[in-house]
Amino acid sequence: MKYLLTWLGYCFSALLIVNLLIAEQCFAGALYTSFPEKIYPEEKYVFYSHGLIVEGDNLMPVDKRWGVYDFIAVRKALTDPQYNLISYHRPENTVADEFAEQLATDVRKLIMAGVKPENITLLGFSRGGEITLLASDKLRLDKINTILLAVCGGFVKGHQEYKAYGNVYSIYETSDFAGSCQFLKDRNNNIHSFQETSISTGKEHGAFYRPLAEWVVPVKAWLEQ
């Protein structure tokens, strides 16, 4: 009986160690609202940048035309076991170029910690998409991934000096003022690959205010490629 108990104790200890080792490797799927303290080089990281209306103290602001921007639900919908989601809540009156520099700095930190550029994605909607584009232009990495949601309106068209790099995926709503990003590809030889999807919900810019399947599903499908 004594030897049996000893053997069972060894087995329990070994099982506990294995479980701890597995847990140590299973951090993908986390949601970070600030830059993570520990980086896992073999995992993927996605930065989501919200629209202008969310800047400030309110996580669920209301637009008179498009309704509630449910930032909480959007972040929840974008989390996935395949990657870690980093999504900051920007303060009011954020300077786009300064915040883009912060994003670029965070990407550099990931790379310095061993994360491959192809495992990093910058994802942004509207004003957040403009910031995403600015960050991509600052980084100028051939293998980084960039997802632009309803971004290509007047600001992007009027600033031809800003260029996207790496693998670019665009989604736009056909009833929205922000249309196709094809011109980004046409004016930029630094884009490694370009794909685009149009959705037609009739909700204009507000289509991206909530986690509608029409755009969340293709975003996740593209990230899994």
Buried (B, 14 or more C-beta within 10 A) or exposed (E): EEEEEEEEEEEEEEEEEEEEEEEEEEEBEBBBEEBBEEBBEEBBBBBBBBBBBBBBEEBEBEEEEBEBBBBEBBBEBBBBEEBBBBBBBBEEEBEBEEBBBBBBEBBEEBBEEEBEBBBBBBBBBBBBBBBBBBBBBBBEBEEBBBBBBBBBBEBBBEEEEBBBBBBBBBBBBEBBEBBEBEEBBEEBEBBBEBBBBEBEBEBBBBBBBBBBEBBBEBBBEBBEE
